Amino acid sequence: MDKLFFIDDTVGVRYAYLQLLRDAEKVANIRPVHEFVDCYTFFLAVIRAIGNNAKVALVPGVGRELDKELGGELGEAEGGSKGGEEGSLSSSSSLGSSLGSSLGLGLGSSLGLGLGWGGGLEGKLGWGRLLADSKGELGIMTSGSTGAPKLVWHAMDSLTRAVRIAANHENDVWGLAYHPAHFAGLQVFFQALANQNTLVRLFGLEPAGVHRAIDEHQITHISATPTFLNLLCTRESSSHPSVKRITIGGERLPTALIKRIAGLFPNAKLTNIYASTETGSLLAADGEYFTVPLEFEGLIQIIDGELAVHQSLLAKSIQANATCLHEGSFFKTGDQVERVDGETTAEMAGEEAISERPVRFRFVGRRQDEINVGGFKVNPLEVEELLLAMDEVAGVRVYGRKNSVTGYLVVCDLVLQPFQTLSTLQIRERLTRRLAPYQIPRIVNVVEALPTTYSGKQDRLH
């Protein structure tokens, strides 16, 4: 029996790998800009693009206002084509040739004889070779959580940097919690495709639907943002023993959330990933503290308290844009970090000894998210972490609101756990022990839900 490729319970569809192969060959034309309509059509377009070594911009299609932000860049990608088939990719047999040679198949009529194809190491290596051999490029939108979204171009080597193919991945079942057009969504897709795993749609579901899908399909691996996982961690949530691995990234990982995740997924190993649309996947940790590996020594630095990445590790379009680079070679990510190694021994050990230590740090926030309250800088993530540690709080967003006296006031939106209450006075009393007066929220709003971007991150624009 052919293995399942994709399950989408929102529309009641299931697709097998053999059908994926057949349908990908039938795709007639892929335009230089592909707008997301549904998951399966999107996957077919990506496979056709990489099989044809094409350059295709991927647009989430989650809202016309968001997509308009990319109007100029997308128009350039289209090459000025208007309607019809102008500017579309040829429906040549290059995809068939790529897949046929990789999988040991002749496509077309021979597929009728290939019903036994789809299992074992040969199939996995075939899809993996297709990814590895492709010279295609994909344009991916940044999430837009802290600024206007932009288009970033990646070659396949940076898109598949974190993909691992091994026999022990044969029975993985992936929960797709990211939008497929997001960088992290593509990472999950490529990891599942290379190992011929089943993908189950989770993004766009209400928490109850996510819980139901995890149990019904016995999902073993989930990659998601802290915001997505936090929505699942309510007091009423039952545990999911089938999940073996949780990969988390895109936002700061609070200690309180780590504990909640451990309770919800008791058999899962947690991996915290540092990745961005500009850099691809770079670092992994089992908590909030990252260590720069030897292979990236000198390529990842901390400059003025901000993480900086060498141009050789960047997306193709960022590498070529000298105006984005600090002193011509490093890209400043905008992520503020705190180095946590070498500081105590600096005076005794000397600079030479410290430089031999691996760089170890934790993220403390985004520079552009800081709130200026009467000349004092407030990091909203620090306030959020303290609020999230309160038993009554299920979710929180801290941001600034303009004020004629202090410049800004600190405001927080809270989602409470079921059947819980929490007053503004209680919040202030608890935070007074940990924060300066200017850091404590002056306005507290209890809300039903917090805004998120299409990528599942908390929306910090306000």
N, C-alpha and C positions, 0 to 999 in steps of 0.2 A: 504494500500500500504506500502511495506517495505521501511524503511528509507534508504536514501543514506549514504553510509559509506565514499566513496572516489571518487573524481573527478580529472582526469588528462587530461587536454585539450591538452597537448603536444602530446599525442598518441591517444586522442579521446576515452578514456575509462571511464566508471562509474561502481562502484560496490556497491551493497546494503549490509546491515548488514546480511541478511539471507544468501546471497551468501558467505560472509566472513566466516560465521560459517560453512557452508558446505565445502568450500574449505580448511579451516584450518584442518578439520577432515581428509581430503584426503591426506594431506602432508605425504609422506611416510617416509622420512628420513631427519633429520637435522644434518649436520656435526658439530663438535665442533667449527669450524670456518665458519661463514656464510659471504660470500662476496656479497655486494650489487650489484644487477643487475638491478632491477626495483622496484618501490615503493611497488606495491601490493604483489609481491613475498616476499619482505622483511617483510612486515607486517604479512604475514602468518607465516613466520619463527619465528618471535618474539612471536606470539601467541602460536605456537606449543612449543617453548622453555619454556615459562613460565607455560604453561599447563602441561608440563612434568617435571617441577621442574629441568630443565636442566641448565648446565653451557655452555654458547655459547658466543664466541668472535664475535663481529660485525665489519666487515671491510668495509669502505666506498666504495672501488672499484673505486675511482675517478682518479687513476693514478698509474701505476705500480711502479713508483719511490717512491711515498709516501707510498704505501703499503709495499715496501721492508724495510722501516725503522722498521717495526714490525716483520721482518722475524723470529728472534729468539723466541720472545714471542708467536707468532702464531704457530710456530712449536711445542712449548711446549704444547700449548692448544690443538693441534691436537693429541697429545699423540704419535707422530711419525708415524701416519697412512699414508699409501701411496696408493692413488687411491681406486677404487672400493667402497665398503660400510664400510670398516674398520673404526672404530672410530665414526661411525654415530650413532645418537640416534635411539632407537627402535621406530618403528611405532606402538607402543602399543595403547591401547584404553584409556590411562590415560588422554589425552586431552579431549576425548569425555566424560569421566566420570566427569572431572572437570567442563567442560562447561555444561554438562547435569544437574549436581546437582545444579550448580549456577543459571542456567536459568530455572530450572524446566522443562527440556526437556529430552526426550530420543533421542539420536542422531541416525544417520543412517536412517532407513526406516521411523521412526516417523517424520523426518523433512518434509516429503511429506505432512504431515497433519498439519504442523506448520506454514502455510503461514500467520497466523495472528500474529505470534510472532514478536517482535521487537520494541514495543512501550511501553511507560509508565514507571513508577518507577521500576517495576519488572525487566524489561530488563536492565535498568541502574544499578540496584543493583547487577544483575547477573554478568555483566562484571566487576563491581567494586570488587566484591568478588573474582573473578578469579585473579585479580591483587593482592588483599590483602592477599589471601591465598597461593600464589605461593612462593615456596622456591628456585626458580631459581635464577641464577646470569647471568648478561650480562657484557661482556667485551667491553668497549667503548674507542675509540681513542681520545686523546686530539687533539685540533684543529691544532697544529703545527704552529700557527701564530708567536710565538716568540722562537721556538726551535723545536728540533726533536720531533715528535709525540710519545706518549707512550700509552700503553694499561692499562686501569684502570678498575677494577672489582667492580660492584655494586650489592648488594642484592636488592630485590624489594622494601624493605621499604625505602631505600634512593632514589630509582628511582621514587617512587610515593609520596614522602614527600609533594609535592606541589599540588597534585591532589585534586580537590574539586568536590564532587557530590551533586547536589541540584536541586530542581525543576526549579529554575530560570535559570538553564543552559540548559534546554531542547531544546531550539531553537537556540543555538549557532551554528555558522558556522565558522570553523577555517581555516585560511589561513596558510598553511604549508610552511613557509619561510626558515626553516632550512633543511639541509640534514637529512633524517630520521635516519641515523646511528649516528648522533651527539647527545650529551646528551640532548640539548635543543629540538631537533627534536623528540626524544623519549618522552620528557615531553609533547609536544603538542599531540602526538599520544595517550598517555595514558589518558590525560585529555579528549580528544574527545571520545575515546573508552569507558571510564567509564560512560560518560553521553550520549552515543549513538548520538554524534554529527557528522555532515558531515565535512570531511576534503577536502580542495581544494589545489592542488599543486601550489605553487608559486615559490619555489626555482628553480633556473636554468633558469627562464624566464627573458627576457629583460624587462626593466621598463614599456614599453608600454603594454606588455602582462600581467604584474602584475596589472596595472590599469584596464585593460579590465576584468580580472578575478574577481577582487574585486566587480566591478559593476554588472557583469553578474550573479554572484552567490550570491550576497548580503552578502558578508563576514562580520561577526560581530566582530571577534576576530583575531588579528594578533600578533604573537610573532616573533621578529626579532632582528638582531643586529643594532646598530646605522648606520653602513656602509650600510646595505641593505636599511634602511628607507631613508637615506640621498640621495641615488640614485633616489628615487621616488620624492623627493622634489625639483623639478625644477620650474621655473617661469611659465612654460607652463602647469603644472599639474593642473587638476581640482580636486575639493574636493570630498571626499567619505563619505557621511552622514550615510551610513549603518554601518560603523565600530563604535562599542561601547567601545572597549577596545584594547589598544596597550600595549603589554608587551615587554619591551626592555631590553637587557642585553648583556654581553660578552665583552663590551668595555666601556670606559668612555663616559658619556653622556654630550656633550657640551650644554651650554645654548642656543646658536644660533640654534642648531638642535631642541631643545624643542619647540622653537617658530615656526620653519618650520613644525614640526609634527602637532602642533595645527592648523595651517592653512590648512593642507592637510586633517586632520581628525577632523573636527570641533565638532563632537559629542562624541569623544573618550576620555575616561579617560586613562591617561598614568601611567603605573607602571614600575618603574625601578627595575630590579631584579639583585641581586648579586648571581651568581652561577658559578660553574666551574665543570669540569669533576671529579676533585678530591673530591670536597665537596658536590656536588649536590646543589639544591636550598636552600639558607639560608636566605637572607634578601630581603626586598621589600621597595621601597620608591616612592614618587610621583614626585621626581626630582633627583638632583645629591647627596643629603645629606641622608645618611643612619643612622638609629638609631637601636642599638642592643636591641632586645626585652628582657623582663624579663626571658623568657624561656631559653634564651641563655646566661644569665648573667654569667660571668666567663668562658664561653666556647669560646667566641670570644674576642680576645685581640689585642692590638697594641704593637708589640715588635720591638723596634728600628725603628719606623716609618713604619713598615710593618704589614699588617693584618695577624693574626695567628689564626688558628682554632683548637679546641681541637679534639683529635683523635676520640672521640665518635661520631663526626659529619661527619667523613670522609668515603669515599668509603672503602669497605671491604679490598681491597688489600693494600690501603695506611695505614689503621689501623695496619695491620700486619707487616709493614715495618718500623722497629725502626730507620733505618738510615735516613728516611725522616722526623723524628720528632725532634723538638727543645726541649732539656732537657727532652726527653722521652715521652712527652705528647701533644705537640702542633706542628701543621704543618704550616710552614711559606709559605704563598701563593705566594710571589713574588710581590704582589700588594702594592705599596707605597700609604699610606693614610695620610690625614691631619685631626687631631682631631679638632673639631670645637665647643666643649662644655667645660666649666670649666676653659678655659685658662685665661680669664679676671679676674675671681674671685679667682684664685688659692691662691694668697697671703693673701686675706682677709678671705676666707672661711676655709682654711686649708684642708689637705688631706682627712680627714674623710668625710667632707661634699661633696667634689668633687666626692669621690668614690660612693656616693649614687646617683649621677646623671647618667642617661643612657648614654652609650658611643655613641657619634654622630660624624660622620666623612664623608669625601668625598675622592674619589680616585683621586690621582694626577699622577699616571703612573705606569709602570712596571720598576723595578730596572734595569733589563737587557737591557731596551730600551734606557737608558741614553746615550747621545753623549758626549764624552770627547773632548772639544775644548781647547787646550792649557792649560789643567789642570782645566778648568771650566766645570761643569756638565750642560748639556742642556736637559731639559725634552721635547721631541718632541711633546707630547700631548698639552702642554701649547702653543707652537707655532702654532700647528694645530688649536686650538680653536680660536685664534685671526684671522687666515686666513679664517676660515670657517665663521666667522662673517661678512666678506666682501661680499657685495651684488653680486659681480661678480663671486664669487667662489661657485661651486657646490660640489666639493670634494677635499681633500688634503691629502697628505702623506708626513711627514717630517722624514728624516733619515740622517745618517752620511755617509760621503765618506772619505776614507783614504787620508791623506795629509802629506807630508814629513815634513812640518814645524810645524803645529799645532796638528798633530795626526789625527784629523778629521775636515772636513768642514760640516756645516749644509746645506742640500739640501732639496728642496721641489718639489714634483710633484703636479701640479694643474689641476683639471678638471673645466673648466669655464662654467658658465650658458650660455644657447643658445644666440648667437649674442652679447656676451660680450667680451671685451678685458681688459687686465691688464698687465702693463709692470713691469719689474723687479724694475725699479726706483720707480714706484708708490708703490710697495709693501714695499720697503725699507723705503720710506718716512713715510708710515703709521705705520710700526712696530717700527720705531725709537722712537716714543712717548711712547711705552709700553715695549720695550725689550732692554736689554744690547746689545752692538755691536756683541759680540760673539754668541748671540742667533739668530741673524737675518740670514736667508738663504743667502748664497753666490751664490748658483746656483738655478735657477728657471726653471723648465721644464713644459711646457703646454702639457698635454697628453689627449688622448681620454678617457681612463679609468684607474682605479687603480686596482692593483692585489688584489685578495681576496683568502682566504682559502676555502676549501670545506664547512666549517661551516658558511661562510658568513662574517667572520671577515676580517678586513684589514690585508693583509700579510705584516708583518714587517721584514721579512728576506730579506736581500739585500746583 
